[in-house]
Amino acid sequence: MTALREAERQSRLLGALLAAGPAADALAADLRERDHRLQRGLGAYRANAAGIAERALAAAYPTVQALVGAEDFAVLARALWRAAPPPRGDLAQWGHDLPAFIEAERDFDPWSYLGDCARLDAAVQRCESAADAELQRETLALLAERAPESLRLRFVPSLQLLASDWPIATLHAAHQERDELADDAFAPVREALAAGHGESVVVARAGWRAQVTTLDPPSHAWMQALHDGRSVAGALAAAGDDFDFNAWLVRALQQGWLWKAEPIEESLEENPS
């Protein structure tokens, strides 16, 4: 029955295209009405999808939304939706292009730090959604047993590192559950921006909430080298003479940054997922 109706519809459409007179005019009006209803439906769908996209992006990038304001953020979310629509239905997996998209938009040039603020928001989201892993404490004995050249330290999968030319940790902290009337919360931001002060951070979980912690340059260089897979010896070389390994190790254990130590020749195991 459906096939017959489709054949009839196609026949009527062909007739309208080829014929003239009242019958053709009536059919053309009917088709215009159907097209009007279709366009209204598509418009409602697009508006609803754009609203969902805006809410999903705001959940992932709260600092960016606070910095630019809700209205401009809504425009930004719709622009990203058009430029890089979600490849699948799970909107939690959408929006990773936002930092680069912001930096490519000339309208955001006055906020040069915005792209890195977006990267920090994304790092927080990745941290909170990553697999968990407990410290394999017994492996730390390898620090005393193995040469630094043959040993690697591995971080928990949730740990994220980020270095910026901008005070991203200060900006992030100023926009976390802040009192709208407490303008003094932004005094450190203004001072850091005026000084051209960049910040390096580690993002790690305390329970299931991500915490952003600033790192001095030697500590960040050390952690980044380890994160990139270099040996303890290679990471120490990257950190330089000002790096205090013992103080860092105490801090790393307190903050839950470490997963395990392992000999390099046995380091083919993947992070838990």
Helices and strands as residue ranges (DSSP letters): H 2-18, H 22-60, H 62-68, H 70-83, G 91-93, H 98-104, G 106-108, H 114-129, G 137-141, H 142-145, G 148-150, E 151-155, E 160-164, H 168-174, G 183-186, H 187-195, E 199-206, E 209-215, H 217-227, H 232-239, H 245-255, E 258-263, G 264-266
